[in-house]
């Protein structure tokens, strides 16, 4: 039982890690594709803001995809729901005492 729970936990962590990496690279691809269009639009309005925009975009693109993520409140709610569900399942499993 312990090995299967450990295996499931490991698989869930790996899945989360891989989905975060895929999401991060998709975000970076969209940023890199939009640089030219947004730069041109910003130039039309204010030339001084172009450098600020490019600095921000480049800082986003150069972030490490494996960095620690901030936990959102929605994620925390789903985690507490998952923990309560696991506790209910474990309570229903008969023990061999």
C-alpha positions in Angstrom: 0.0 0.0 0.0 2.8 2.4 0.9 4.7 1.7 -2.3 1.7 2.4 -4.4 1.0 5.7 -2.6 4.6 6.7 -3.0 4.6 5.8 -6.6 1.4 7.8 -7.2 2.8 10.8 -5.4 6.0 10.6 -7.5 4.0 10.3 -10.7 1.8 13.3 -9.8 4.9 15.4 -9.0 6.5 14.5 -12.3 3.2 15.2 -14.2 3.0 18.6 -12.6 6.6 19.4 -13.3 6.2 18.4 -17.0 3.0 20.4 -17.4 4.6 23.5 -15.8 7.5 23.2 -18.2 5.2 22.8 -21.3 3.1 25.7 -20.1 6.2 27.9 -19.5 7.6 27.2 -23.0 4.3 27.9 -24.6 4.1 31.2 -22.8 7.6 32.1 -23.9 6.8 31.2 -27.5 3.8 33.5 -27.5 6.0 36.3 -26.0 8.7 35.9 -28.6 6.2 35.9 -31.5 4.5 39.0 -30.2 7.6 41.1 -29.6 7.6 42.7 -33.1 3.9 43.5 -33.2 3.8 45.0 -29.7 7.0 46.9 -30.2 5.7 48.6 -33.3 2.4 49.5 -31.6 4.2 50.9 -28.6 6.5 53.0 -30.9 3.4 54.6 -32.4 2.3 55.8 -29.0 5.5 56.4 -27.0 9.1 55.7 -28.0 10.3 55.8 -24.4 8.2 52.8 -23.4 9.7 50.4 -26.0 12.9 49.8 -23.9 10.9 49.2 -20.8 8.6 46.7 -22.7 11.6 44.8 -24.2 13.3 44.6 -20.8 10.2 43.1 -19.2 9.6 40.6 -22.1 13.2 39.5 -22.0 13.2 39.0 -18.3 10.1 36.8 -18.7 11.7 34.8 -21.5 14.9 34.2 -19.6 13.3 32.9 -16.4 14.2 29.3 -15.5 11.3 26.9 -16.4 12.0 24.8 -13.3 11.8 27.8 -10.9 9.6 27.5 -7.8 6.0 28.5 -8.6 3.8 30.6 -6.3 0.8 28.6 -5.0 -2.5 30.2 -6.0 -5.4 30.1 -3.7 -7.4 28.0 -6.2 -4.6 25.4 -6.1 -4.6 25.4 -2.4 -8.3 24.7 -2.3 -7.9 21.7 -4.7 -5.0 20.4 -2.6 -7.1 20.5 0.6 -10.0 18.8 -1.3 -7.6 16.1 -2.4 -6.2 15.6 1.1 -9.7 15.3 2.6 -10.7 12.8 -0.2 -7.6 10.7 0.5 -8.4 10.8 4.3 -11.9 9.6 3.6 -10.7 6.7 1.5 -8.1 5.7 4.0 -10.7 5.8 6.8 -12.9 3.3 4.8 -10.1 0.8 4.3 -10.2 -1.8 7.0 -7.0 -2.3 9.0 -5.5 -5.7 9.8 -5.1 -5.4 13.5 
